[in-house]
């Protein structure tokens, strides 16, 4: 097809091989007529890729400007000083964060159960939340004392103070935290939402639809679901994996599934979902991320998977799309690949760079 004169390299028809000509000038004129700046479609990308590039360039510029700002804390003029701003931010966050979980009470209410590994997941997640809340609360209390001169301002506390002043998440928190690229305000909001999610689980039992983005160690939750299936049907867990079913109608999510879990809270980065045709489709112009419908993750023996044309969509925790291999053998960012039905070949979505995310960057 590429050798025919009417073949187009992109959907717009702007890019194509010119027809044969005897004069060199004809080719020169054709090259001159092409856009000076190549559109994303040349590389198989969506037009939204331009917006993503511009946002990234702007963030780099703003980060560079922030790194050059003065460390003067005198607070000249009528505005607040840096120390006052840091103290106010710390006080505001301390008022918003939730109290720690009582893990002993949770263990009594949700004891270890051979046929329900979710109890163990809940207890472990509550402990991880507590570890993060302890670090957040202690560092905020200490930074308030430090700016008042009551305790020594160490390098670690100074880094926390500068992060609070700049609206960023302190590195001290991220060492105990879930992966996140959010600014400080959005991070604190998400932390409170995660605590509420687990508190609702503790008070009312496992939810019908799990908020997949709310887990610190997502792979443990997914493994627990497969483990429940393997123990229920007495099959080797090595032969069990997830098949996936995108739920087009939320009316089908009112009761827990017989096997597997309903999951929500994911986002498409590079596509959207066609509810009528039950397939992947292009994302709307100027909308970078689209919510993913509820996905039913169905544990099955791999030999019994459904056959259909699919794209193996990678799922990441953040838009970084990179991580390191942890001591558990899992990536700190990559979660799993999810088979999604597609009306076009998978190569189309590979060129689009399509992936799913559990958390956005804003």
N, C-alpha and C positions, 0 to 999 in steps of 0.2 A: 504493500500500500504506500509506503513512504516514497516510492519512485514515481508515483502518479502526480500530475500537476495540481490536482485539486485536494491533495492531502494537507491537512492542517495539523500543526504541532500543538495547538492549544484550542480551547473551546471558543475563544473570541475570534479566531481566524486571522489574528494579526501576524502570527508567526507561521511561515510556510516556506518551502523551497521554491525559489523563483523559476519560472519556465525557462527552457533553453533559449539562449540568445547568442548571436555571433559576436556582438560588440561587448567589450569589457565594461564600457560605460553603463550598460543596462544593469549589470550586477552592482556596480558602484552606486547607482541611483537607488537601487532597491535597498541596499544596506543603509544608505543615508536616510531612507524613509522610515526605518525602524525606530521605535522609541529610544530616546537617549538612555533612560533608566529602565532596565529590564523588569517587567512585571513578574510577580511571584508565579504566575501560571507557566512561565518558561521552565521552571524547575518542578512542575507538578504540584505546586502549593496553592492553597486557597488565597483569595485576595486579602483575607484577614491577616495573612502573614506579614503584610506591610505594617499593620497596626502593631502587631507583636514586636516587630523589629524596632519601631519608633519608641514604643514604651520602654524597651530594654535600653536603648540608647539614652533616653531621657533619665532613666534611673541611674545609669552609670554617671551621667553628668551631675545629677543632684547629689549622689554619694560622694563624688569628688569635691563638690562645693562644701558639703557638710564636714568633710575631713579637714578643711582649711579654716573652719570657723575658730574664733578666739576662745580661749579657755578662761577669759576674764570673768570673775564671779562677783565683781563689785556692784553690779546692778545699777549702772548710771541711769539717770533720768527717773521717770515715774514708774517704770516697769519693775517687775519682780527680779530679784537676783537669780542666778543659776541655782544656788543652794535652796532658795525658797521654792523654786519650780520643782526641783527634785523631791523635796519634802512633801509638797502638795500631791505630786503624782504618786509617791509611795503611800501616802495616807489614803488616797482614793482607791488604789488597788487593794489595800488591806481591808477596806470596808466592803469590797465587792467579792473577794474570794471566799469560798465556802469553808466550813470546818472540816477537819479530817474525818475519814470513815472509821468506824469502830470495827476493825477487821475480825476481832474475836466474836462479836455479835453476828457478823456476816457468816463466819464459819459455822456457827451453831445453826443459823437459819438455812444455810446452803451447804450441808456436809458433803464430803466426797461421795460420789455415786458412780459405780462402775458403768452404769448405762446412761449417765448424763454428765459428760465432762464439762458442760457449761458452768457447773457450780465451781469447779476449780478455776476456770477462766475468770469468773467474777471476783473471786477472792484475790487472785493474782493481780487483776487490773486495779482493784481497790488499793492494794499495797503500792502499786506504781503511782497512782494518783496521790497517795499520802506522801510518798517520797518527794514528788514535785512540789506539793503544797508546803512541805516543811522547808524546802530550799527557798521557795518564793517568800514565804512569810518571814523566815529568819533574816534573809538578805534585806528585805524592806524595813524591818525593824532596826537592823544594824545601820543601814544607810541614813535613816532619820536621826539616829544617835550621833553618827559620824559628822553630819553637816552641822549639828549643834555643838560639836566639840566634846561630846561626852565620851567617845571612844576613838581610838586611832583609825584614821582612814587608810586602810591597806590598799594595795594595788587592785585586789579583787573587788573591793567595795567601790573603789574609784571607777572601775570599769562598769559596775552596775549603775552607778550614778550617771555616768555619761550616756549609757544606753537609755535610761529613763528620760534624761533630758532631750535626747535625740528621737525619742519615740520608737526605740528598737527593743527587741527582746534581749536581755542580758545573756551573754554566753554561759554564765554560771547556771542559768535556768535550763538552757538547751541541753546541757550535759545530762540532766535527769528527765528531759522532756520528750514528748512526741515530736517527730520532725515537723518543722513549720517554717514558712517563709513570710509569715504575716507580720505587719507592724505591731507595736506593743498593744494598742487598744483592741485590735481584732484578736490578738493572741489571748488576752485576758478574757475576752468575751467567749472565745472557743473553750478555754479552760473551764469556765463556769458551766458552759453547756455540757461538757463531758462529765463533770461532776453530777449535774442534774440527770443525765442519761443513766448513770450507774445508780444514783439514788432512787430513781423511778423503778429500775430493775429490782433493787433491794426491797422496796416497799410493796410492789405489785407483781413481782415475779417476772420471768423472762418476757420481753416484748414480742409481739407478733412479727413486727418488722424491726430488725436490728439496724442501728445506725453504725454502719461499717467504719465510717470516718472517726468514730469516737474511741476506738480501741488504741491503746498504746502499742501492743504487740498483736497486730492483725492476724499474723500467721497462726498464732496459738488458737485464736477463735475459730479459724477455718479448719485447722487440724482437729479441733474438738468435735466439730460437726461431722467430719469424716469418720472420726473414731466412734462416735455414737452409732453411725450406720454400720460400720464394720462389726461392732460388738452385737448389735441387734440381729444382724443376719449371719453372724459367725463366718465372715470372710476375711482374708488377709487384707490389712489396711494398705499394703503396697499395691494391691490390685484395684484400689478405690481412688477415684478422683472426682472432681466436680464436672457435671454437665450444667448448662446454663439455659435459663428460660426467662426472657424479658417479659415482664408483666405489663400488658398494655392497659389493663383496666384495674384500678385500685380496689374495685369491689371484690376482686379475687384475693385480696390480702387481709380479710377480716378475721381469718382464723389461721393458726399456725399450720404449716404444711406437715404432711405425714412424715416426710424425711427431708433433711436439708434445712436451709434457712432463707427467709426473705431478707434482702439487704437494700438499704437506701443510702443516700448521702454522697453519691459519686457524681463526677462531672466529666463530660466529653471535652477533650482538648483537640479540636480539629474536625468535628462532625456533630450531628444531632440525630435524633431518632424519629422515624416516620411511623406514627402509631397506626395509621391506616394500612400501610403495606408491611408492617412488622419487619423493618429493615433499617440499616444505616442510611443516612442521607446527608447531603451537604449542610454545613452550618449556615445560618442566616448571615448576611453581610453585617459587619461591624459588631457582631456578638461573638466574643472570643470563646466563651465557655457555656456549654449547655448542660442542664441537669440530666442525669441518666435516670430512666424509669427504675422502679423497683426490679431487682434481679433475684430470681429464685435460683439459688445455688443448690443443685440436686446431686448428692453423692450417688455415684453409680460405679459398678465395675466398668473399667475402661472398654471392655469388649462389647458393652451394651449401649455405647454412646449413639446419639442420633446422627444421621448422615445428612448434611446440608452444606451449601456453599457458605463459607464463613470467613471472617477476618479474626485472627488471633490477636485480640487487642490487649496490649500490656496495661497493667494497672500499677500506678505509682502513688506514693503518699503525698509527694509535692511535685511542683512543676520543674524542679531541678532535674528530674528523671535520671538521677545517678545516686549512688550510695556506696557504702562499704560493706564488706562481708563481716557480719557480727559473729560472736563466739557460738551462737546457736546454729550457724550455717546458713542463715537467711540474710538477705540484703536489708540494709537499714531503710531503703526507699522502695525498691521493687517488691510488689506483693505477689502477683500471679498474672497469668494470661487468661483472658475470658473470650470464649468463642461467641462471636456475634454474627447473626445472619446479614448477608450483604447481597445486593442485586448486581454489583460490579465485582470485578476480580479483586483479590486481596491486595495486589500490587498498587492499585489506585490509592488505597488508604495508607499503604506504606510510604508512598511519595508524599501524601498529605501529612505524614508524621502523626497519625491519629493515636491517641492514648487516652486512658481514663485516669483521673486524679481523685484522691480522697479528700484533698484540701487545696483550696486556692491560695493565692498569694496576697489577698487584700481583705 
